[in-house]
Amino acid sequence: MDFEGLEGDFGPPPPTEFDFDEPPPPNPALIDRRRAPGPPSRGQKREARLDKVLSDMKRHKKLEEQILRTGRDLFPAEGPQSPKRPPGLFLRHRKY
């Protein structure tokens, strides 16, 4: 085989339409980073305090006792109530 034409210095490839002369990107440390909108505490992790947890538990217990005693909630759900159906009606489905 004859490799005479392949010997020699190859040099840089010819330019193509995809070769862009762009300046290097700026140093990331010089980019002005803006603070995200919103309250500054949004990024911090929330911590539970024992006194708050205990007071919430006591409050929920009182609400549940009130519901059990009176049979109704202190804070009724908004919107129209659906009509009550008599007990025992439509409790079982027929098996076909």
VOZALO-169938 format. One record per residue: residue number from 1; residue in three letters; x, y, z of N, C-alpha, C in turn. Coordinates in Angstrom, 2 decimals. Layout:
<r rolum="NUM" nulum="ALA" n_px="X" n_py="Y" n_pz="Z" ca_px="X" ca_py="Y" ca_pz="Z" c_px="X" c_py="Y" c_pz="Z"/>
...
END
This chain:
<r rolum="1" nulum="MET" n_px="0.82" n_py="-1.19" n_pz="0.00" ca_px="0.00" ca_py="0.00" ca_pz="0.00" c_px="0.86" c_py="1.23" c_pz="0.00"/>
<r rolum="2" nulum="ASP" n_px="0.32" n_py="2.24" n_pz="-0.60" ca_px="1.07" ca_py="3.48" ca_pz="-0.74" c_px="0.43" c_py="4.56" c_pz="0.13"/>
<r rolum="3" nulum="PHE" n_px="1.19" n_py="5.04" n_pz="1.16" ca_px="0.68" ca_py="6.07" ca_pz="2.07" c_px="1.42" c_py="7.38" c_pz="1.89"/>
<r rolum="4" nulum="GLU" n_px="1.91" n_py="7.66" n_pz="0.72" ca_px="2.71" ca_py="8.87" ca_pz="0.51" c_px="1.88" c_py="10.14" c_pz="0.70"/>
<r rolum="5" nulum="GLY" n_px="0.60" n_py="10.16" n_pz="0.30" ca_px="-0.21" ca_py="11.37" ca_pz="0.39" c_px="-0.69" c_py="11.66" c_pz="1.80"/>
<r rolum="6" nulum="LEU" n_px="-0.59" n_py="10.69" n_pz="2.73" ca_px="-1.09" ca_py="10.89" ca_pz="4.08" c_px="-0.03" c_py="11.42" c_pz="5.02"/>
<r rolum="7" nulum="GLU" n_px="1.22" n_py="11.42" n_pz="4.61" ca_px="2.27" ca_py="11.92" ca_pz="5.48" c_px="2.30" c_py="13.43" c_pz="5.43"/>
<r rolum="8" nulum="GLY" n_px="2.69" n_py="14.07" n_pz="6.55" ca_px="2.83" ca_py="15.52" ca_pz="6.58" c_px="2.04" c_py="16.13" c_pz="7.73"/>
<r rolum="9" nulum="ASP" n_px="2.07" n_py="17.47" n_pz="7.77" ca_px="1.41" ca_py="18.21" ca_pz="8.84" c_px="-0.05" c_py="18.45" c_pz="8.46"/>
<r rolum="10" nulum="PHE" n_px="-0.99" n_py="18.10" n_pz="9.37" ca_px="-2.40" ca_py="18.23" ca_pz="9.04" c_px="-2.94" c_py="19.64" c_pz="9.32"/>
<r rolum="11" nulum="GLY" n_px="-2.48" n_py="20.33" n_pz="10.34" ca_px="-2.92" ca_py="21.70" ca_pz="10.61" c_px="-4.36" c_py="21.74" c_pz="11.11"/>
<r rolum="12" nulum="PRO" n_px="-4.90" n_py="22.93" n_pz="11.33" ca_px="-6.27" ca_py="23.06" ca_pz="11.84" c_px="-7.28" c_py="22.70" c_pz="10.76"/>
<r rolum="13" nulum="PRO" n_px="-8.44" n_py="22.19" n_pz="11.16" ca_px="-9.46" ca_py="21.84" ca_pz="10.17" c_px="-10.04" c_py="23.11" c_pz="9.55"/>
<r rolum="14" nulum="PRO" n_px="-10.56" n_py="23.00" n_pz="8.36" ca_px="-11.13" ca_py="24.20" ca_pz="7.73" c_px="-12.37" c_py="24.66" c_pz="8.50"/>
<r rolum="15" nulum="PRO" n_px="-12.61" n_py="25.95" n_pz="8.55" ca_px="-13.76" ca_py="26.46" ca_pz="9.31" c_px="-15.08" c_py="26.02" c_pz="8.67"/>
<r rolum="16" nulum="THR" n_px="-16.07" n_py="25.81" n_pz="9.53" ca_px="-17.39" ca_py="25.43" ca_pz="9.05" c_px="-18.39" c_py="26.48" c_pz="9.51"/>
<r rolum="17" nulum="GLU" n_px="-19.66" n_py="26.31" n_pz="9.12" ca_px="-20.68" ca_py="27.28" ca_pz="9.51" c_px="-20.99" c_py="27.21" c_pz="11.00"/>
<r rolum="18" nulum="PHE" n_px="-20.50" n_py="26.18" n_pz="11.70" ca_px="-20.77" ca_py="26.04" ca_pz="13.13" c_px="-19.64" c_py="26.57" c_pz="13.99"/>
<r rolum="19" nulum="ASP" n_px="-18.59" n_py="27.09" n_pz="13.41" ca_px="-17.50" ca_py="27.67" ca_pz="14.18" c_px="-17.86" c_py="29.12" c_pz="14.48"/>
<r rolum="20" nulum="PHE" n_px="-18.08" n_py="29.41" n_pz="15.76" ca_px="-18.45" ca_py="30.77" ca_pz="16.16" c_px="-17.29" c_py="31.40" c_pz="16.89"/>
<r rolum="21" nulum="ASP" n_px="-17.10" n_py="32.66" n_pz="16.65" ca_px="-16.08" ca_py="33.41" ca_pz="17.38" c_px="-16.78" c_py="34.13" c_pz="18.52"/>
<r rolum="22" nulum="GLU" n_px="-16.95" n_py="33.44" n_pz="19.64" ca_px="-17.61" ca_py="34.03" ca_pz="20.80" c_px="-16.57" c_py="34.32" c_pz="21.86"/>
<r rolum="23" nulum="PRO" n_px="-16.76" n_py="35.42" n_pz="22.57" ca_px="-15.83" ca_py="35.69" ca_pz="23.67" c_px="-16.08" c_py="34.68" c_pz="24.80"/>
<r rolum="24" nulum="PRO" n_px="-15.08" n_py="34.44" n_pz="25.63" ca_px="-15.27" ca_py="33.50" ca_pz="26.73" c_px="-16.34" c_py="34.02" c_pz="27.70"/>
<r rolum="25" nulum="PRO" n_px="-17.05" n_py="33.14" n_pz="28.37" ca_px="-18.09" ca_py="33.59" ca_pz="29.30" c_px="-17.49" c_py="34.38" c_pz="30.46"/>
<r rolum="26" nulum="PRO" n_px="-18.23" n_py="35.32" n_pz="31.02" ca_px="-17.68" ca_py="36.12" ca_pz="32.13" c_px="-17.49" c_py="35.26" c_pz="33.38"/>
<r rolum="27" nulum="ASN" n_px="-16.66" n_py="35.76" n_pz="34.26" ca_px="-16.38" ca_py="35.07" ca_pz="35.50" c_px="-17.68" c_py="34.98" c_pz="36.33"/>
<r rolum="28" nulum="PRO" n_px="-18.08" n_py="33.79" n_pz="36.78" ca_px="-19.33" ca_py="33.67" ca_pz="37.53" c_px="-19.36" c_py="34.49" c_pz="38.81"/>
<r rolum="29" nulum="ALA" n_px="-18.20" n_py="34.79" n_pz="39.38" ca_px="-18.17" ca_py="35.58" ca_pz="40.61" c_px="-18.57" c_py="37.03" c_pz="40.34"/>
<r rolum="30" nulum="LEU" n_px="-18.44" n_py="37.48" n_pz="39.10" ca_px="-18.76" ca_py="38.87" ca_pz="38.79" c_px="-20.22" c_py="39.07" c_pz="38.41"/>
<r rolum="31" nulum="ILE" n_px="-20.98" n_py="37.99" n_pz="38.24" ca_px="-22.38" ca_py="38.11" ca_pz="37.86" c_px="-23.18" c_py="38.61" c_pz="39.06"/>
<r rolum="32" nulum="ASP" n_px="-24.03" n_py="39.60" n_pz="38.84" ca_px="-24.84" ca_py="40.18" ca_pz="39.91" c_px="-26.00" c_py="39.23" c_pz="40.21"/>
<r rolum="33" nulum="ARG" n_px="-25.96" n_py="38.61" n_pz="41.36" ca_px="-27.03" ca_py="37.69" ca_pz="41.74" c_px="-28.07" c_py="38.46" c_pz="42.54"/>
<r rolum="34" nulum="ARG" n_px="-29.31" n_py="38.40" n_pz="42.07" ca_px="-30.38" ca_py="39.10" ca_pz="42.77" c_px="-31.08" c_py="38.15" c_pz="43.71"/>
<r rolum="35" nulum="ARG" n_px="-31.58" n_py="38.72" n_pz="44.79" ca_px="-32.30" ca_py="37.93" ca_pz="45.78" c_px="-33.67" c_py="37.59" c_pz="45.24"/>
<r rolum="36" nulum="ALA" n_px="-34.11" n_py="36.37" n_pz="45.49" ca_px="-35.43" ca_py="35.94" ca_pz="45.05" c_px="-36.50" c_py="36.71" c_pz="45.82"/>
<r rolum="37" nulum="PRO" n_px="-37.61" n_py="37.08" n_pz="45.17" ca_px="-38.65" ca_py="37.80" ca_pz="45.89" c_px="-39.32" c_py="36.91" c_pz="46.93"/>
<r rolum="38" nulum="GLY" n_px="-39.86" n_py="37.54" n_pz="47.93" ca_px="-40.53" ca_py="36.79" ca_pz="48.99" c_px="-39.87" c_py="37.05" c_pz="50.32"/>
<r rolum="39" nulum="PRO" n_px="-40.49" n_py="36.56" n_pz="51.37" ca_px="-39.92" ca_py="36.79" ca_pz="52.70" c_px="-38.59" c_py="36.06" c_pz="52.87"/>
<r rolum="40" nulum="PRO" n_px="-37.67" n_py="36.64" n_pz="53.62" ca_px="-36.36" ca_py="36.01" ca_pz="53.78" c_px="-36.42" c_py="34.71" c_pz="54.57"/>
<r rolum="41" nulum="SER" n_px="-37.44" n_py="34.50" n_pz="55.38" ca_px="-37.50" ca_py="33.29" ca_pz="56.19" c_px="-37.99" c_py="32.09" c_pz="55.39"/>
<r rolum="42" nulum="ARG" n_px="-38.35" n_py="32.30" n_pz="54.14" ca_px="-38.91" ca_py="31.21" ca_pz="53.34" c_px="-37.88" c_py="30.10" c_pz="53.12"/>
<r rolum="43" nulum="GLY" n_px="-36.63" n_py="30.43" n_pz="53.02" ca_px="-35.61" ca_py="29.43" ca_pz="52.76" c_px="-35.16" c_py="28.69" c_pz="54.00"/>
<r rolum="44" nulum="GLN" n_px="-35.55" n_py="29.16" n_pz="55.18" ca_px="-35.10" ca_py="28.52" ca_pz="56.40" c_px="-36.03" c_py="27.38" c_pz="56.78"/>
<r rolum="45" nulum="LYS" n_px="-35.47" n_py="26.36" n_pz="57.38" ca_px="-36.27" ca_py="25.23" ca_pz="57.83" c_px="-37.01" c_py="25.62" c_pz="59.11"/>
<r rolum="46" nulum="ARG" n_px="-38.29" n_py="25.24" n_pz="59.17" ca_px="-39.08" ca_py="25.57" ca_pz="60.35" c_px="-38.78" c_py="24.58" c_pz="61.46"/>
<r rolum="47" nulum="GLU" n_px="-38.82" n_py="25.08" n_pz="62.68" ca_px="-38.57" ca_py="24.23" ca_pz="63.84" c_px="-39.80" c_py="24.25" c_pz="64.73"/>
<r rolum="48" nulum="ALA" n_px="-40.17" n_py="23.09" n_pz="65.23" ca_px="-41.31" ca_py="22.99" ca_pz="66.13" c_px="-40.83" c_py="23.24" c_pz="67.56"/>
<r rolum="49" nulum="ARG" n_px="-41.63" n_py="24.01" n_pz="68.30" ca_px="-41.34" ca_py="24.23" ca_pz="69.71" c_px="-42.28" c_py="23.37" c_pz="70.53"/>
<r rolum="50" nulum="LEU" n_px="-41.77" n_py="22.79" n_pz="71.60" ca_px="-42.56" ca_py="21.86" ca_pz="72.40" c_px="-43.79" c_py="22.53" c_pz="72.99"/>
<r rolum="51" nulum="ASP" n_px="-43.66" n_py="23.76" n_pz="73.48" ca_px="-44.82" ca_py="24.42" ca_pz="74.08" c_px="-45.92" c_py="24.66" c_pz="73.05"/>
<r rolum="52" nulum="LYS" n_px="-45.53" n_py="24.96" n_pz="71.82" ca_px="-46.53" ca_py="25.17" ca_pz="70.76" c_px="-47.21" c_py="23.85" c_pz="70.42"/>
<r rolum="53" nulum="VAL" n_px="-46.44" n_py="22.77" n_pz="70.33" ca_px="-47.00" ca_py="21.46" ca_pz="70.01" c_px="-47.98" c_py="21.03" c_pz="71.09"/>
<r rolum="54" nulum="LEU" n_px="-47.60" n_py="21.21" n_pz="72.36" ca_px="-48.48" ca_py="20.81" ca_pz="73.46" c_px="-49.75" c_py="21.64" c_pz="73.49"/>
<r rolum="55" nulum="SER" n_px="-49.64" n_py="22.94" n_pz="73.24" ca_px="-50.84" ca_py="23.78" ca_pz="73.25" c_px="-51.77" c_py="23.41" c_pz="72.09"/>
<r rolum="56" nulum="ASP" n_px="-51.20" n_py="23.07" n_pz="70.94" ca_px="-52.03" ca_py="22.63" ca_pz="69.81" c_px="-52.75" c_py="21.32" c_pz="70.13"/>
<r rolum="57" nulum="MET" n_px="-52.04" n_py="20.41" n_pz="70.78" ca_px="-52.66" ca_py="19.14" ca_pz="71.15" c_px="-53.81" c_py="19.35" c_pz="72.13"/>
<r rolum="58" nulum="LYS" n_px="-53.59" n_py="20.24" n_pz="73.11" ca_px="-54.65" ca_py="20.53" ca_pz="74.08" c_px="-55.85" c_py="21.18" c_pz="73.39"/>
<r rolum="59" nulum="ARG" n_px="-55.59" n_py="22.10" n_pz="72.48" ca_px="-56.68" ca_py="22.78" ca_pz="71.76" c_px="-57.47" c_py="21.78" c_pz="70.92"/>
<r rolum="60" nulum="HIS" n_px="-56.78" n_py="20.89" n_pz="70.22" ca_px="-57.48" ca_py="19.89" ca_pz="69.40" c_px="-58.29" c_py="18.92" c_pz="70.26"/>
<r rolum="61" nulum="LYS" n_px="-57.75" n_py="18.58" n_pz="71.41" ca_px="-58.48" ca_py="17.68" ca_pz="72.30" c_px="-59.78" c_py="18.33" c_pz="72.77"/>
<r rolum="62" nulum="LYS" n_px="-59.72" n_py="19.63" n_pz="73.12" ca_px="-60.93" ca_py="20.34" ca_pz="73.54" c_px="-61.95" c_py="20.39" c_pz="72.41"/>
<r rolum="63" nulum="LEU" n_px="-61.49" n_py="20.64" n_pz="71.19" ca_px="-62.41" ca_py="20.69" ca_pz="70.05" c_px="-63.07" c_py="19.33" c_pz="69.82"/>
<r rolum="64" nulum="GLU" n_px="-62.30" n_py="18.26" n_pz="69.91" ca_px="-62.87" ca_py="16.92" ca_pz="69.72" c_px="-63.89" c_py="16.59" c_pz="70.80"/>
<r rolum="65" nulum="GLU" n_px="-63.59" n_py="16.97" n_pz="72.05" ca_px="-64.55" ca_py="16.73" ca_pz="73.13" c_px="-65.84" c_py="17.51" c_pz="72.90"/>
<r rolum="66" nulum="GLN" n_px="-65.72" n_py="18.74" n_pz="72.44" ca_px="-66.90" ca_py="19.56" ca_pz="72.15" c_px="-67.74" c_py="18.92" c_pz="71.06"/>
<r rolum="67" nulum="ILE" n_px="-67.09" n_py="18.40" n_pz="70.04" ca_px="-67.82" ca_py="17.75" ca_pz="68.94" c_px="-68.53" c_py="16.50" c_pz="69.44"/>
<r rolum="68" nulum="LEU" n_px="-67.86" n_py="15.71" n_pz="70.28" ca_px="-68.47" ca_py="14.49" ca_pz="70.80" c_px="-69.65" c_py="14.80" c_pz="71.73"/>
<r rolum="69" nulum="ARG" n_px="-69.54" n_py="15.88" n_pz="72.53" ca_px="-70.62" ca_py="16.23" ca_pz="73.45" c_px="-71.85" c_py="16.75" c_pz="72.72"/>
<r rolum="70" nulum="THR" n_px="-71.65" n_py="17.67" n_pz="71.80" ca_px="-72.79" ca_py="18.31" ca_pz="71.15" c_px="-73.22" c_py="17.59" c_pz="69.88"/>
<r rolum="71" nulum="GLY" n_px="-72.35" n_py="16.80" n_pz="69.32" ca_px="-72.69" ca_py="16.11" ca_pz="68.08" c_px="-72.52" c_py="16.97" c_pz="66.85"/>
<r rolum="72" nulum="ARG" n_px="-71.97" n_py="18.16" n_pz="67.01" ca_px="-71.72" ca_py="19.00" ca_pz="65.83" c_px="-70.44" c_py="19.79" c_pz="66.02"/>
<r rolum="73" nulum="ASP" n_px="-69.91" n_py="20.23" n_pz="64.92" ca_px="-68.64" ca_py="20.94" ca_pz="64.91" c_px="-68.86" c_py="22.39" c_pz="65.30"/>
<r rolum="74" nulum="LEU" n_px="-67.86" n_py="22.99" n_pz="65.95" ca_px="-67.93" ca_py="24.42" ca_pz="66.27" c_px="-67.83" c_py="25.26" c_pz="65.01"/>
<r rolum="75" nulum="PHE" n_px="-67.08" n_py="24.77" n_pz="64.05" ca_px="-66.88" ca_py="25.50" ca_pz="62.80" c_px="-67.53" c_py="24.69" c_pz="61.68"/>
<r rolum="76" nulum="PRO" n_px="-68.79" n_py="24.95" n_pz="61.38" ca_px="-69.46" ca_py="24.15" ca_pz="60.34" c_px="-68.83" c_py="24.37" c_pz="58.98"/>
<r rolum="77" nulum="ALA" n_px="-68.90" n_py="23.35" n_pz="58.16" ca_px="-68.36" ca_py="23.44" ca_pz="56.81" c_px="-69.16" c_py="24.45" c_pz="56.01"/>
<r rolum="78" nulum="GLU" n_px="-68.48" n_py="25.18" n_pz="55.17" ca_px="-69.16" ca_py="26.19" ca_pz="54.36" c_px="-69.91" c_py="25.52" c_pz="53.22"/>
<r rolum="79" nulum="GLY" n_px="-70.97" n_py="26.16" n_pz="52.77" ca_px="-71.74" ca_py="25.63" ca_pz="51.66" c_px="-73.00" c_py="24.95" c_pz="52.17"/>
<r rolum="80" nulum="PRO" n_px="-73.91" n_py="24.68" n_pz="51.26" ca_px="-75.17" ca_py="24.07" ca_pz="51.66" c_px="-74.96" c_py="22.63" c_pz="52.13"/>
<r rolum="81" nulum="GLN" n_px="-75.68" n_py="22.27" n_pz="53.18" ca_px="-75.61" ca_py="20.91" ca_pz="53.69" c_px="-76.48" c_py="20.00" c_pz="52.83"/>
<r rolum="82" nulum="SER" n_px="-76.03" n_py="18.79" n_pz="52.60" ca_px="-76.84" ca_py="17.85" ca_pz="51.84" c_px="-77.96" c_py="17.34" c_pz="52.75"/>
<r rolum="83" nulum="PRO" n_px="-79.12" n_py="17.05" n_pz="52.20" ca_px="-80.22" ca_py="16.58" ca_pz="53.04" c_px="-79.87" c_py="15.25" c_pz="53.69"/>
<r rolum="84" nulum="LYS" n_px="-80.24" n_py="15.12" n_pz="54.96" ca_px="-79.95" ca_py="13.88" ca_pz="55.69" c_px="-80.92" c_py="12.80" c_pz="55.25"/>
<r rolum="85" nulum="ARG" n_px="-80.42" n_py="11.60" n_pz="55.10" ca_px="-81.29" ca_py="10.49" ca_pz="54.74" c_px="-81.56" c_py="9.67" c_pz="55.99"/>
<r rolum="86" nulum="PRO" n_px="-82.68" n_py="9.02" n_pz="56.05" ca_px="-82.99" ca_py="8.22" ca_pz="57.23" c_px="-82.01" c_py="7.06" c_pz="57.37"/>
<r rolum="87" nulum="PRO" n_px="-81.69" n_py="6.68" n_pz="58.61" ca_px="-80.75" ca_py="5.56" ca_pz="58.80" c_px="-81.35" c_py="4.27" c_pz="58.30"/>
<r rolum="88" nulum="GLY" n_px="-80.51" n_py="3.44" n_pz="57.78" ca_px="-80.96" ca_py="2.14" ca_pz="57.30" c_px="-81.36" c_py="2.14" c_pz="55.84"/>
<r rolum="89" nulum="LEU" n_px="-81.43" n_py="3.29" n_pz="55.21" ca_px="-81.84" ca_py="3.36" ca_pz="53.82" c_px="-80.60" c_py="3.27" c_pz="52.93"/>
<r rolum="90" nulum="PHE" n_px="-80.60" n_py="2.40" n_pz="51.98" ca_px="-79.51" ca_py="2.20" ca_pz="51.03" c_px="-78.20" c_py="1.77" c_pz="51.70"/>
<r rolum="91" nulum="LEU" n_px="-78.29" n_py="1.00" n_pz="52.75" ca_px="-77.06" ca_py="0.55" ca_pz="53.39" c_px="-76.46" c_py="-0.66" c_pz="52.69"/>
<r rolum="92" nulum="ARG" n_px="-77.31" n_py="-1.48" n_pz="52.08" ca_px="-76.81" ca_py="-2.68" ca_pz="51.42" c_px="-77.05" c_py="-2.60" c_pz="49.93"/>
<r rolum="93" nulum="HIS" n_px="-76.12" n_py="-3.15" n_pz="49.21" ca_px="-76.27" ca_py="-3.23" ca_pz="47.76" c_px="-76.74" c_py="-4.64" c_pz="47.41"/>
<r rolum="94" nulum="ARG" n_px="-77.58" n_py="-4.72" n_pz="46.42" ca_px="-78.02" ca_py="-6.04" ca_pz="45.97" c_px="-76.89" c_py="-6.72" c_pz="45.21"/>
<r rolum="95" nulum="LYS" n_px="-76.80" n_py="-8.00" n_pz="45.40" ca_px="-75.82" ca_py="-8.78" ca_pz="44.64" c_px="-76.57" c_py="-9.44" c_pz="43.50"/>
<r rolum="96" nulum="TYR" n_px="-76.17" n_py="-9.13" n_pz="42.31" ca_px="-76.85" ca_py="-9.69" ca_pz="41.13" c_px="-76.16" c_py="-10.91" c_pz="40.66"/>
END
